[in-house]
Amino acid sequence: MGEIRFPRHMFLWCLSAIYMFAFASLYVQIPGLYGNEGLLPARWTLRVSAKSLVEQLKDSPTLLWFGPRLGLDTQQCMELLSLTGALISLMALAVPVLRDCRVFLILWILYLSLYKVGQVFLYFQWDNLLLETGFLAILVAPMNMPWSSKVRLHDNVTFWLARWLLFRLMFVSGVVKLTSRCPTWWGLTAMTYHYETQCIPTPLAWFAHQLPLWFQKLSVVGTFVIEIAVSFLFFSPIRRHRLAAFYMQILLQVLIILSGNYNFFNILTITLCLSLLDDQHVNFWLCRSPPKTEKSTDSPTQGSLQTLLSGVVLMLEIGVYALLGYWTVLYFDLQVDWEKKNISSKTAFTYFEFNGFLKAVTVPSIWMGVMSLTWEIIAAMFKSACVKGLFWRLWSTIQWAIMATATVSMFAISLVPYTYMENNAHNELWPGIRKAFELTERYQLVSSYGLFRRMTGVGGRPEVVIEGSMDRNTWTEIEFMYKPGNMTAAPPVVTPHQPRLDWQMWFAALGPNTQSPWFNSLLHRLLQGQQDVIRLIQTDVSQYPFSKQPPTYLRAHRYKYWFTEQKKDGSYPQRWWRRVYVEEFYPIVHLGDPYLERMLDQHGLKDKAPSRRTSNAWLPQLLRHVSEHVREIPAPLLLWTLFSSAATVCLLHTLFSHKHRHHEPHRSQNTDKENTEETHSNKVEEDEKKHVEENEDGTNEDSEVDDDGQEEEEQEAEGKQEEEVSSEENEVDSLRKRK
């Protein structure tokens, strides 16, 4: 792999933006989700005990244990951590020098601290992915020191871990779709349900849902090919294979972003895809010419060998693409119907055949990773050994050894969650690796992934609708800002914000209310009229139907939603959704209702201990002041405003640096000109001195021609010599004065 300086900078810049999105998005939801009067108060997870602080940190590694020492309760401490993380990541996004390994270590610790008390609202796969990627950034990012060298020969080794994580994410996500035996994935019909059944679709999802069946099935085939087959090209020694895999992955992620609101997840996946690039390709994007190299003086024989090698590589490259296309046509039975102008497809292999394929490739894929990593380590070792200077060679070798050890350790423990998909490979792992994984599991260094394992909502999208009433006769629906409810409201665009309550409402609709204990707390808080919880439903409280007075009664029904269809005349319907009533999801309850009280007691959702009194110190007052000003701003608008501000500062800094570098050559040219003139004058002065010395030598030689001369002639000669020397000295002095 070539130089990766530019992709590494892009990786760290994108990760800074993602951290900012994650912290800021969570910050505006903390009071309603984890506040003292929220759905799942975080202070319940940090019960006071007789254990020491060290033991508490060992049981649950979170900085929230230090909250009481700062005079903060758990909610305020969570807000402080979120604000600190958002501010640090915002500064790192704007200022390149702050993209340091120590800064990313702080960001990782802050997000891990929030994750540990996040409970069901923070246990998503993208939260795990952000923690794992954030820890890798600690190894990838530089440690900026005044005496540190800008040359980091181990960068290819540590940055390789991002490529391995991308492989695990994509390959396993493709595999679990088939190992789950979901009939929609096996029947290639998953996309006919996906667009309308995903958690929060975008307006483009409605149009994508209208595409013909053959195209939807072909989309599933493309998903399998990109996630399973193309993932192996990440480690191809042929550079164009990696670039082709990069663009295929980017295509898939962009299509997902356009059709669904998956917060920062797809942006994070694109960030991992940067590990497939090199400086040469980034320079191609920027329309920069590659650096000039000296012309090789190879012999004709060597030139012919290089031409032959290039031809072989080209044939291998084309052969891989041809083989990939052949397998796609063979295993999905692709046939072109020219009359109907479509492409038919179906799964042409069985579950047992795919299971055999999985057993055959799991262990070789691990060895593929081992060989690729070994190559990067050996290449970095030779580069370190070739560094000039004994001290710098020793320092570079020490860095290489430390980073290579850390990379190998991360790769080893990642094999445990990677092999969950295949039991035989998992059982054959060295016990020491599994023990190391168990010791580090609490820190979320590595995780298992598998997205869209099964397609839900095949018979219609299930949706829970909450209704409130003051008299038990007239009922009013409570609409959420983001999830489907009102059939005439267009699907929103909220990326990169994640409304975590709306997401959990989607999961709650998939089963009975007993599988979502937090739903009891939601109804209880709405009956109490808690403003922080209401803001999770409507940021503008005036849009909430019971903003003036809490409802006396609440109930919940389950509906099934579908996208509306385009009319036969080609016109669009007035509604985006249509729905059908299914059943009662939660019975009618009120404050003090026996059923509600029993459910709250059963799931431990009733607070037995009183909440801590708020402090009047300056820090809690500052946090309350910031929260009051931020809570009224819609979260997507807040996130994009912060990002735009930081990106503008970063752009101006880049332009200023480029302009400064552009003026440096002119300054150096003027300096060179002055140095040239000074050198020329010095040379003229030296020539004059030589001329004087030659004249003096010539005069001395002439005065010694006659050895037998008389004293008078010698005196006359000496007198003439003195006169000539004095005259020449006067000429030299006059020349110097002129200069």
N, C-alpha and C positions, 0 to 999 in steps of 0.2 A: 504494500500500500504506500502511496506517495505521501508528500507532506500534508498535514492536516491542521495547519495553524488557523486558517480561515474557518473551516467547519467547527473547530473547537471553540473559537470566539462566538460563532453563531449559536452553537449549542448552549453556551453559558448565558448569552443574551436572552435567548428564548426561555430558558429555564428561570431566569430572573423575572420575566414577564409572567410566567405561569405561577410562580410563587406569589407574586403580587395579586393575581386574579384569585388564587385560592384563599389567601389571608383576608383580602378585602371582602370577598363574597361571604366568607364565614362570619366575619365581624358583624355585619349588619343583621345576622340571624341569631347571634348568641343570646340576646335577652329573651327572645321567644322560645328558643330551643333549650337553652341550658341555664337560664336565669333562675333566680330564687322562686319566681312565679311562672316559670316556663314549663314546657312539656315534660322534660326529663332533667330536672335540676342537676347540674354537674357536681354539686357539693355532696350529693348522695354517694357518689363513687369514691369520695375522699373522706371517709369516716375517720374521726379522731380516735387514735389508739395509743397504747402505751409504747409502741415501737419508736425507735430512734429515727431521725431523719434519714440516715443512711439506709436503714432497713426499709423505710417507706419508699425511698427512691429505687431500691432493688426490686421491691414488689411491683411498683408501678412507676417507671421512669418518666416523670413529668415535673416540670418546673412549677406547677400549681401548688406543690407542697410549700413553696416559699411565700405564698400569698399572705398568710397571717403575719409573717415577719415584716411585710410592707404595709400592713394595715388594710389589706384588701380581702374581700370575700372571694369565693371561687368565680363568680360571674365577672367581677371586676378584674380579677387576675387573667381570666381568659380574654377579656377585651384588651388588656394591656399587652398580652402576648400577640394577639392578632394585629393590633396597631403597630407594634414594634416590627413584626414580620413584614407587614405591608410597607412600612416606611423604609426598612433596610432593603427589601427587594426593589422598591421604587428607585432608591438611590443607586443600587447596583445596575438597574436597567438604564439609568441615565449616564452614569459615570463608569467608564471602562475599568479604571484602576480598582474599583470596589468589587469586581468580579474575582474575588480572591477565595482561596480554599477555606480560610477562617470565616469569611462572611457566609459561605454556603454551609459551613458547619453550624453556625448560629441559626440559620434558617431551618435547617433540618431538625435541630433540637426543638425549636419553637413549634414546628408543625407536629412533631412526634408528641410533644407535651399536650397539644390540643387533641390529637388523635386518641390518646389514651383515655380520655374522658368523654369522647364523642358518642359512644354507645351506638345505637342503631343508625343514627343520622350521619355518622362519619365513617361507617364501615363499608365503603364502596371500593371496587377494584381500582378505580383511578386514584383514590387516596393512598392505597398501597403502592401503586405505581409511582406516584409522586415522591413518596418516601424513599423508595428504592433508587429512583433516578437522582433524587437529591443527595443521597449518600454517595452515589457514583461521581457526582459533581465535585464532591470534596476531594476525590482522587484526581479528577481531570483538571480542576482549576489550579492556577499557579499560586505560589506563595510569594507575594511581592515584597521583596526586601531590597534595601539600598545596595547590598553587595551581591544580590542574586544575579545569576546569568540569565539572559533572555532565551538561551538555547536550552530546551527541555527535550532530551533525547528519548525520554520514556513516555512521551505523550501518546504515541501510537499504541503502547501497551495498555495504559489506563483507559484510553478512549475506546479500545476494543470491547470493553465491558458493556458499553452502550449498544454496540452492535449485537452482542450476545443477548442482552436483555430484549432488544427488538425481535430477535429470532424467537426467543421463548414466548414472547407475547403473541406474535402473529401465528407461529406454527401451532401452538397449543390452542389458540382461539379457533383455528380451522379444524383441528382434530376433534375437539369436544363437540362440535356440531354434529359429527357423524357417530361418535361413540355414545352420545346420548340417545341414539335411535329415534330422534324426533322425526315423525313422518313428513313434516313439511320440508326439512332439510334434505331428507332422502328422496322425497318426491320433487325436489327443486321448485317448490311452490312457496317457500318461506317469504320471499319478497312481496308476494301478493297480499300478505298480512302485515308485514313489517312496518310499512309506512304509517298505517293508521293505528297500530297497536303499540308503537314505541311510546316511551313515557311522555315526552313533550315534543311533538312534531313541529316542523316549520311550515309556512305556507307552501313551499315548494314540494313538501311531502304529498299534498293533495294532488298536485299535477303528476308527480311520479307514480302515484297510485293508479292513475288512469292509463298508464302505458299497457300495451297488449301483453297477453300471457306469455307468449314466446320470448319477449324481451325480458320479462321478469325472471323466467327460468334461466335465460342466458346470463342474467346478472348473478344468480346464485352460482352458476358454473364459474364465472369470473372470480367471484369471492373465494371459492375453494382453490382455484389455481393460484391466486395472488397470496392467499394466506398459507397454503401448505407447500405447493411446489416452488413458487418463486422465492420463498424464504431461504431455501438452500443456496440460492445465488448470492446471498449476503457474504458468503465466505469463499466465493469463487476467486481464483488467482487472476482471472481475466477482468480487467478494470471495467470494460464495457458491460459485463454481466452485472456488476454491482450498480452501475449507473442505471441500467434498465430496470433492475429491481427497485431502485429508489423511486423512479418515476411511476412505476406501477403502484407502489405503496402510497405515494402522494395522491394519485388519482383516486384510490379507494377512500382515503381519509377525507379528501375534499368533498367527495360525493356524500359521505356520511354527515359532514358539517352542514352541507347545504340542505339536507333533508331532515335533520334531527338536531335537537339541542342537547349536546352531551358535554356541556361546560368546557373544562380545559382538557378533557381526555384526548380528543383527537389532535389538539394542538401539541400535547405532550408526545403523542405517537409520532407526529411529524418531526418534532425535535429530536427524537431518537433516530429517525431516518437520516439525519445529517451525518451520522457516523459512517454512512456509505459513500460520502463525498471526499474529495481531496482538493488541495489548493488549485490545481490545474483547472478543474471544472468550475470552481467558483470564479476564477479569473475569466473563464469563458462567459459566465453570466455577466460579469462586469465589463465585458468587451476589452479586457486587458490582454496585451500580448505576453506570451510566456517569457521568462527571463532568458537572455541570450546565453548560449553555451558555446564553448570553443569548438571549432570545427574538428571533427575527428579525422585522423589520418590513418584510418583502417586500410588494410590491404584489400585488394579485390576479392580475395578469398573470404575475408571476414565480412565484407559487405554482402556477398552472396549468401553467407550463412545467416546473416540477419534478415535478409529478404525471405529466405526459406523459413526461418522461425516465425516471422510475421505471417506468412501464408498459412502455416500450421495452426497458429493461434486463431486466425480468422476462420479457418475451417472448423476448429473446435467450437468457436462461438456460434457459428451458424448451425452446427450440428446440435448443440444444446437447445437452441430455439426450435429447431425442427423436431427434435425428440419431445420437447414440451408440447408443441402443437399436436403431434401424433398421439401422445397419451391423452390429451384433452379430448380429441375427437373419438378415441377408442373407448375411454372409460365413461364418457358421457354421451356417447352415441349421437354425435352432432350430425345432422343432415339438413342440407339446404333445399327448401322447397321454392323453386323459382316461380312457380305459378301463383302461390299464395304469398310470395315475398316474405318468408319468415324462415327461421332456423329452429328445427325441432331438436329437443334434447331430453335425455332421461339418464338415470343412474344405471350404468351397465356393470356394476360390481355389487357383491353382497357384503353384509356386515362382517361375516367371518373372513372374507378376503381382505377387507380393509383392516380388520384386527390383525391378520397375519402381516400385512404391510407395515402396520405400526410396530409390531414386534421386531420386524426386520430392520427398521430404520432408526429406532430409538437409540440403541447403543452406537451404531455408526455415526449418528449425528453428534453424540458426545465426543467421539474420537475426532470427528471433523473439527469441533471446537478446540480440542486439545492441540491438534496439529496447527491450526490457525494461530492460536495463542502462542505456541512454542516458536513459530516463525517470527512473530512480532517481538518476542522476548530476545531471541538470538540476534535479530537485526539490531535491536536497541543496544544489546551488549557490545556488538562490534563497533557501533557508532561511538559508544562511550570509550572504548579502548583506543579509538583513533583521535581523541581530543588532544589538542596541543597543550603542553604544559603539565608538569607532574601533578601540581595541586588541583587543577581543573579536571584532569583525568580521574584523579582519586575521588573528587567530589561528585563528578558525573556517575562514576561507578557505584558509589554509595546510594545515590538517588535511584539509580536503575535497580539495585538490589532490593531496596525498600518497596518501591512501587511494583516490581515484579512479584514480590512475595504477597503484597496486598491483593494484587489482581488474581493470582492463582488461588488465594484463599476465598475471595468472593466467587470465583468461578466454581470452586469445589462445593461450597455450601448451596449454591444455586441449583446444583444437580438434584437435591432432595425434592424441592417443589416441582422441578421440571419433570421428574420421572413419576409423578403421581398418576400420569395418564397411562402408564404401562407398569403393571405390578412386577413383572419379572425383572425389568431393569431396575426398579426401585429396590427390590430385595437384594440385588447383587451389589448394591453400593457398599463401599467400605463402612463399617460401623462407626469409625472415627468421624467420617463426614456427617453422618446423621447426628452424632453427639454434638458436633460443632454447630450444626443447624439448631438443635434444641437450645443450646446455650445463648444463641444470638436471636432466637425467634421473637423475643419480646421487643427487640429494637426494630423490627420490620425491615431488616437489611435486604431480604429477598422474600418473594411471595409467589404464590401460584396464580395463574390467570386462566381465563376461559370465558370469553365474551359471547353472549347470545347462545348459550348452550341449548336452550329449547325456545321455540317460538310460542309466545303466549297470545291469547285472544283469537284463537282460530275461529271460534264461533261468534266473534264480535268482541270488541274492546270492552272489558268490564271497567266500570267507573262508579265510584262512590259519590253520591250527592248528599250533602248535609242540608237539612231544612230546619228552620227555627220558627217558633210561634209564640205569641203572647197569650193566646186564649185556647190553644189546642184545636182550633177549628180552621183558622187561616194560617197557611204555611208559606214561608218564603225561602227560596233556595239561597244558600250562601255560596257565592261564586268565588273561586280562587283566581289569582292573577294569571296563572300560567297553565295549569292543567285544564283539559277540556271540561266544559260544563255548559256554558251558554252555546247553543247550537249555531247561532248566527255570528258569534265572535270568531275572528280569524285566528289561527294558531300563531303564537308569538315567536319572536326571535330573541332569545335571552343569553345565548352563548357570549362570553365564557362563564356567566353566572350560573350557579346551581341552586335553585330553590329546593332545599332538602326536604321540606314538608311536602311539597307537591310530588317529589319523587317517591316518598314513602306512602303517599296516598295511592299511587299507582300500584305499589306492591301490596298494600292492604286490600285492594279490590280483587286480587287474585285468589283470596281465600276467605275464610270466616273471620269475624272480628277478633276471635280469641287468638289468632296468629299475629295480631298487631296490638300488643298490650298498650302501647303509647296512645292508641286511638281513644281509649277511655279517658286518658289525661287531657286529650284535645277537647273532648266534649265538656269535661269538667271545667277547664279554663275558659271556654266560650260561655258557659253558663255563669261564670263569675265575672265575665266582661274584662278579662285581663288584656290590656292594651298591647303589650309586647307580643302576645300570641296572635292578636287580631292583625298586627302589622305583617305577620307571616302570610296572611291571607290577602290583605289589601294594604299596600304601603300608604295610600291615601285613605285614612280611616273614614272619611266622609262617604267613600264608596261602599263601605260595609253597611248592610241593611239594618243592623242593630247597633249603630254607632252611638245613639243617644241613650239607649237602655238595653241591657243584655236580654236575650230571649229567656222566657220562662221555661220553655220546653224545647228539646232538640230531638231529632231522629235522623236516621241515615238510611237511604235506599240504594240498592245496586241496580245500575242500568247497563245496557250494552250499546256501545256507540259504533257507528260506521261512518266512513267518509261518504258524502253524497256523490252521485254519479253525474257525469256530464250529460246534458240533454241530447236527444237524437238530432236536433237541428244545429248542434254545435255550440249552443249558448251555455252559459254557466249558471248553476242554481244560485238562489239567494242565500242558502244556508251552506255552511261547511260540513255540518254533521247531521246525522239522523240517529235517533235512539229509540230503544224499547225498554220498558220497565221489566225487571227480572224478579227481584225479591226484596224483602226487608233485610237490611244489613245490620242495623242497630235499633233496638226498640225505643219508644218514646221515654225520655228520662228528664228529670229536673233536679235541682239542687236538693240533696238529701234523699234522692231516690234509692230504695234498697238495692236494686240491681246494680246501679252505678257504684254505690258505696262498696258492695261486695266485690265487684271487679277491681276497684282501686285497691282494696285490701289484699285481694288475691295476688296481684302483681306488684305489690309493694310500692304503689304510687301515691300513698298518703304520707305526708311529711309528719313524722312524729316529733322531731326536734324543731324548735323555733329557729327561724333564720337569723343570721347574725345582723346586729344593728349596723346601719351604714355609718361610716366614719366621716368626719368633717375635715380630715386632713386635705392637704393640697392635691395629692395624687388622685384620691377618689373623686374629688370635686372636678378635677380636670377631665377625668374619664367620663363623668356624667355630662359635662359641658360638650365634649366632642360627640358623644352619643346623641344628644338632643339635636345637634345640627346635622348629623349625617342620616338619621333615621327617616327623614322626610324625602330623601333623594331616592329615586328608583335605582335598584342595585345595578342593572346593566348600564345605565347612564353613568353611574359613579365609576364603575370599572373602566369603561372606555375613556372617560375623561382623564383618569389617572394615567392610563396607558398612553394616551395621545400627548399628554404633557411631558411625560418622561421620554417618549420617543422623539418629540420635537427637540428637547434638550440634547439628546444623544446625537440627533442629526446635525444640529448646529455645531456641536463639539467636533464631529467628524469633518464637517466642511471647513471649520476653522483650522483643524490640524492639517487637512489637505492643502489649504491655502498657504499655511506656514511652511509646509514642506515644499510647495511650489516656488516660494521666494528664496529658499535656501540655495538652490543652484545658482541663481543670479548673484547672490551675495558671495558665494564661493568663487564664481567667475571673476568678480571684481577683485577679490583677494588674490586670486591666482595672477591677475594682471599686474597688481602692485608688486607681488613677489617676483614676477618675471622682469619688471623694470629694475627692481632693486638688484636682482642677480646680474642683469646686463650692465649696470653701472659698476658693480663690483668687478665684473670681468674686465671692463675697460680700464679700471684702475690697476688691476693686476697686470694687464698688458703694458701699461705705461711704466710700472715698476720694473718689469722685465727689460723693457727697452732701455731704461736708465742703467740697469746693471750691465747690460751688454755693452753700452757705450763706455761705461767705466772700465770694463774689462779690456775693451779695444784700446782705450787710451793708455792703460798700464802696459799693454803689450808693445805699443808703439814707443813708449818711453824706454823700453829695455832692448831695443833692436841692436844698438851699437854697444858692445861690451867694452870696447877700448876707447870710448869717447872721452873727451876732456871734461873737466869740472864745469867749465862755462856752459858747454852744450847741455850738460845734465841740469844745471840750474835753470837755463832757459826752458828746457823741456818741462821741468817741474813747474815753472811759472805758468807755462801755457796750459799744463794739465789742470792746475788749480783754477785758472780762468774758465776753462771749458766746463769743468764740473760745477762751478758756481753758476755759470749761465744756464746749464741744464737743470739745476735744482730750482732756479728761479722760474723756469718754464713749467716745471711740474707743479710748483706752488700756485702759479697763476691758473693752470688748468683745474686744480682742485677748488680754488676759489670760485671759478666760473660754475662748477658743478654744484 
